[in-house]
């Protein structure tokens, strides 16, 4: 995949990975989870045939190699960045694919009618309901506050990652490691700052995932691992939502890319996303 940058409104320089082909059937637009990066999609992207779709993996605002301005980090702000990217690149026939927070971001975007987007996929995301799992926003922020890893030696962190995820490929391990920058002394720093991490968590707390699901305007596939949100309402709704539950890590796209690809390919070949 090619590593590129694009200038968006508000002087945001956004980094993304790109793989394009002639006459693609779809555009696959990948949105990573909270404190992740575009590079964690590499194992899954490699499973897709090179001529089926144009593929773009974004580093969202504050993440990866994208700019990290001060200010608002709400889901609405991140969604505006994605909309601006879509318009500037003139993307069409888009299937939005998001993991964890990126899944909820994708569902939020797909609430509104957009002729460019034909489908949405949430990978262990899209139905995050923090208010169902935590008694207050304060408790949620405390429980979900990320550990302070800044200053750890690069090689120590890589050893820890390989130990924690022994069944992950080296591409997946390095994709996970890409959330850190490394200084001249071989010490790491998280690319997403703590303050911006917490801002996004606050926005996730305020996000009404169930309402978003009820109002989604395109077919939605949810590939769920860890989340057990009550989705029984789907049976009585007018939205087109398919759910597949699998066993594995929260980052199932990195752990089992062949499985996730098979699930997605089945829906694409089965015309699930066609109007």
C-alpha positions as CSV (number, residue, x, y, z in Angstrom):
1,X,0.0,0.0,0.0
2,X,1.1,3.5,-0.7
3,X,1.5,6.0,2.2
4,X,0.1,9.4,1.4
5,X,-1.0,12.7,2.8
6,X,-3.9,15.0,1.9
7,X,-4.7,18.6,3.1
8,X,-8.2,18.9,4.4
9,X,-10.1,22.0,5.6
10,X,-9.0,23.6,8.9
11,X,-5.4,22.9,7.7
12,X,-5.6,19.3,8.8
13,X,-2.9,17.2,7.1
14,X,-4.3,13.7,7.1
15,X,-2.2,10.5,6.5
16,X,-3.7,7.5,4.7
17,X,-2.7,4.2,3.0
18,X,-4.0,3.7,-0.5
19,X,-4.3,0.8,-3.0
20,X,-6.2,1.5,-6.2
21,X,-7.2,-0.5,-9.2
22,X,-8.9,0.0,-12.6
23,X,-12.6,-0.1,-12.7
24,X,-13.2,-1.2,-9.1
25,X,-16.6,-2.5,-8.0
26,X,-16.4,-0.7,-4.6
27,X,-14.3,1.6,-2.6
28,X,-13.4,0.2,0.8
29,X,-12.8,2.9,3.4
30,X,-11.2,1.7,6.6
31,X,-11.6,3.6,9.9
32,X,-9.4,2.3,12.8
33,X,-10.3,2.1,16.5
34,X,-9.4,4.5,19.4
35,X,-5.7,4.9,19.7
36,X,-5.0,2.6,16.7
37,X,-3.7,3.4,13.3
38,X,-4.1,2.8,9.5
39,X,-1.3,0.2,9.6
40,X,-3.3,-2.3,11.7
41,X,-5.5,-2.9,8.6
42,X,-2.6,-4.2,6.6
43,X,-3.1,-7.9,7.4
44,X,-6.8,-7.7,6.3
45,X,-6.2,-5.6,3.2
46,X,-3.7,-8.2,2.0
47,X,-6.5,-10.7,1.9
48,X,-8.5,-8.7,-0.7
49,X,-7.8,-9.3,-4.4
50,X,-6.1,-6.3,-5.9
51,X,-8.7,-5.7,-8.6
52,X,-11.9,-5.9,-6.5
53,X,-11.9,-2.4,-4.9
54,X,-10.0,0.8,-4.3
55,X,-8.8,0.7,-0.7
56,X,-8.1,3.6,1.7
57,X,-7.1,3.3,5.3
58,X,-7.2,6.6,7.3
59,X,-5.2,7.8,10.2
60,X,-8.0,9.8,12.0
61,X,-7.3,13.2,13.6
62,X,-4.8,12.9,16.4
63,X,-3.8,9.4,15.5
64,X,-0.9,7.8,13.6
65,X,0.9,10.2,11.2
66,X,-2.1,12.6,10.9
67,X,-1.9,16.1,12.4
68,X,-2.8,16.4,16.1
69,X,-4.3,19.9,16.6
70,X,-5.7,21.1,19.8
71,X,-9.5,21.4,20.2
72,X,-12.5,19.3,19.5
73,X,-12.2,15.5,19.1
74,X,-15.9,14.6,19.1
75,X,-17.2,11.9,16.8
76,X,-18.8,14.6,14.8
77,X,-15.5,16.3,14.2
78,X,-13.9,13.0,13.2
79,X,-16.9,12.4,10.9
80,X,-16.4,15.8,9.3
81,X,-12.8,14.9,8.5
82,X,-14.0,11.6,6.9
83,X,-16.6,13.5,4.8
84,X,-14.0,16.0,3.7
85,X,-11.6,13.2,2.7
86,X,-14.4,11.5,0.7
87,X,-15.3,14.7,-1.1
88,X,-11.7,15.7,-1.9
89,X,-10.8,12.3,-3.2
90,X,-14.2,12.1,-5.0
91,X,-14.8,8.6,-3.7
92,X,-17.9,6.7,-4.8
93,X,-19.6,3.3,-4.1
94,X,-18.1,3.3,-0.6
95,X,-18.4,0.5,1.9
96,X,-17.3,2.0,5.3
97,X,-15.4,-0.5,7.4
98,X,-14.7,0.5,11.0
99,X,-13.3,-1.3,14.0
100,X,-14.4,-0.6,17.6
101,X,-14.7,3.2,17.8
102,X,-14.2,3.4,14.1
103,X,-17.3,1.2,13.7
104,X,-19.4,3.6,15.7
105,X,-17.9,6.4,13.7
106,X,-18.9,4.7,10.5
107,X,-22.5,4.0,11.7
108,X,-22.8,7.7,12.8
109,X,-21.7,8.8,9.3
110,X,-24.2,6.5,7.7
111,X,-27.2,7.9,9.6
112,X,-27.4,10.6,7.0
113,X,-28.2,10.0,3.4
114,X,-25.1,10.0,1.3
115,X,-25.2,8.9,-2.3
116,X,-21.5,8.0,-2.2
117,X,-21.9,5.4,0.6
118,X,-23.6,2.0,-0.2
119,X,-22.7,0.0,3.0
120,X,-21.2,-0.1,6.4
121,X,-19.3,-2.8,8.4
122,X,-18.6,-2.6,12.1
123,X,-15.9,-4.9,13.4
124,X,-16.5,-5.3,17.1
125,X,-17.9,-1.8,17.0
126,X,-20.8,0.1,15.7
127,X,-22.9,-0.8,18.8
128,X,-20.7,0.5,21.6
129,X,-23.0,1.6,24.5
130,X,-20.9,2.9,27.4
131,X,-23.9,4.0,29.4
132,X,-25.1,0.4,29.5
133,X,-21.8,-0.8,30.9
134,X,-20.7,2.0,33.3
135,X,-22.7,3.8,36.0
136,X,-21.4,7.2,35.1
137,X,-19.1,9.0,32.6
138,X,-16.5,9.5,35.4
139,X,-16.4,5.7,36.1
140,X,-16.2,5.0,32.3
141,X,-13.2,7.4,31.9
142,X,-11.4,6.0,34.9
143,X,-11.9,2.4,33.8
144,X,-11.0,3.0,30.2
145,X,-8.1,5.3,30.8
146,X,-5.2,3.9,28.8
147,X,-2.0,2.9,30.6
148,X,1.0,5.3,30.6
149,X,3.6,3.6,28.3
150,X,5.6,6.6,27.3
151,X,9.3,6.2,27.9
152,X,9.3,2.4,27.6
153,X,12.1,1.0,25.5
154,X,11.0,0.1,21.9
155,X,12.3,-3.5,22.1
156,X,10.7,-4.1,25.5
157,X,7.3,-3.1,24.0
158,X,7.7,-5.2,20.9
159,X,8.6,-8.2,23.1
160,X,5.5,-7.5,25.2
161,X,3.3,-7.3,22.1
162,X,4.6,-10.6,20.7
163,X,4.1,-12.3,24.0
164,X,0.5,-10.9,24.5
165,X,-0.5,-11.9,20.9
166,X,1.4,-15.0,19.9
167,X,-1.0,-15.9,17.1
168,X,-0.7,-12.5,15.4
169,X,1.4,-12.1,12.3
170,X,4.4,-9.8,12.2
171,X,2.4,-7.4,10.0
172,X,-0.2,-7.2,12.8
173,X,2.4,-6.7,15.5
174,X,4.0,-3.9,13.7
175,X,0.6,-2.4,12.9
176,X,-0.2,-2.4,16.6
177,X,3.3,-0.9,17.3
178,X,2.6,1.9,14.8
179,X,0.6,3.7,17.5
180,X,4.0,4.8,19.0
181,X,6.7,7.1,17.8
182,X,10.3,6.2,18.7
183,X,12.9,8.8,19.7
184,X,16.7,8.7,19.2
185,X,17.1,6.9,22.5
186,X,14.8,4.1,21.4
187,X,12.0,5.2,23.8
188,X,8.4,5.2,22.7
189,X,5.6,7.8,23.0
190,X,2.0,7.2,22.1
191,X,0.9,9.2,19.0
192,X,-2.6,9.8,20.4
193,X,-2.1,12.1,23.5
194,X,-3.9,11.2,26.7
195,X,-6.0,14.4,26.6
196,X,-7.2,13.7,23.1
197,X,-7.9,10.0,24.0
198,X,-10.1,11.1,26.8
199,X,-11.9,13.7,24.6
200,X,-12.9,10.9,22.2
201,X,-14.0,8.7,25.1
202,X,-16.2,11.5,26.4
203,X,-17.8,11.7,22.9
204,X,-18.3,7.9,22.9
205,X,-20.1,8.3,26.2
206,X,-22.5,10.8,24.7
207,X,-23.0,8.9,21.5
208,X,-26.4,7.1,21.2
209,X,-25.3,4.0,19.4
210,X,-28.8,2.4,19.4
211,X,-30.4,5.5,17.9
212,X,-27.7,5.6,15.3
213,X,-28.3,1.9,14.4
214,X,-32.1,2.5,14.1
215,X,-31.5,5.3,11.7
216,X,-28.7,3.9,9.5
217,X,-29.4,4.5,5.8
218,X,-27.4,1.7,4.3
219,X,-27.0,-2.0,4.8
220,X,-24.9,-2.8,7.9
221,X,-22.9,-5.8,8.8
222,X,-21.8,-6.2,12.4
223,X,-18.9,-8.6,13.1
224,X,-19.0,-8.9,16.9
225,X,-16.5,-10.4,19.3
226,X,-16.6,-8.8,22.7
227,X,-19.7,-6.6,22.6
228,X,-23.0,-8.0,23.8
229,X,-25.2,-5.0,23.3
230,X,-28.9,-5.8,23.2
231,X,-29.8,-5.7,19.5
232,X,-33.1,-7.5,19.6
233,X,-34.8,-4.3,18.3
234,X,-33.3,-5.0,14.9
235,X,-36.0,-7.7,14.2
236,X,-38.7,-5.0,14.4
237,X,-36.9,-2.3,12.5
238,X,-36.8,-1.3,8.9
239,X,-33.0,-1.2,8.7
240,X,-31.0,-3.9,7.0
241,X,-28.5,-5.2,9.6
242,X,-26.7,-8.6,9.5
243,X,-24.9,-9.8,12.6
244,X,-22.1,-12.4,12.7
245,X,-20.5,-13.3,16.1
246,X,-17.0,-14.8,16.1
247,X,-14.5,-15.9,18.7
248,X,-11.2,-14.0,19.1
249,X,-9.5,-10.8,20.1
250,X,-11.2,-7.4,20.0
251,X,-8.8,-6.6,17.1
252,X,-10.1,-9.7,15.2
253,X,-9.2,-8.1,11.9
254,X,-5.5,-8.2,12.9
255,X,-5.7,-11.6,14.7
256,X,-7.8,-13.5,12.1
257,X,-7.7,-11.5,8.8
258,X,-8.6,-14.5,6.7
259,X,-11.8,-15.1,8.7
260,X,-12.8,-11.5,8.6
261,X,-12.1,-11.3,4.9
262,X,-14.2,-14.4,4.3
263,X,-17.2,-12.9,6.2
264,X,-16.9,-9.6,4.3
265,X,-16.4,-11.3,0.9
266,X,-19.5,-13.4,1.4
267,X,-21.6,-10.3,1.8
268,X,-20.1,-8.5,-1.1
269,X,-20.5,-11.5,-3.4
270,X,-24.0,-12.1,-2.1
271,X,-24.9,-8.5,-3.2
272,X,-25.7,-7.6,0.5
273,X,-24.6,-4.0,-0.2
274,X,-26.3,-3.5,-3.5
275,X,-29.3,-1.1,-3.5
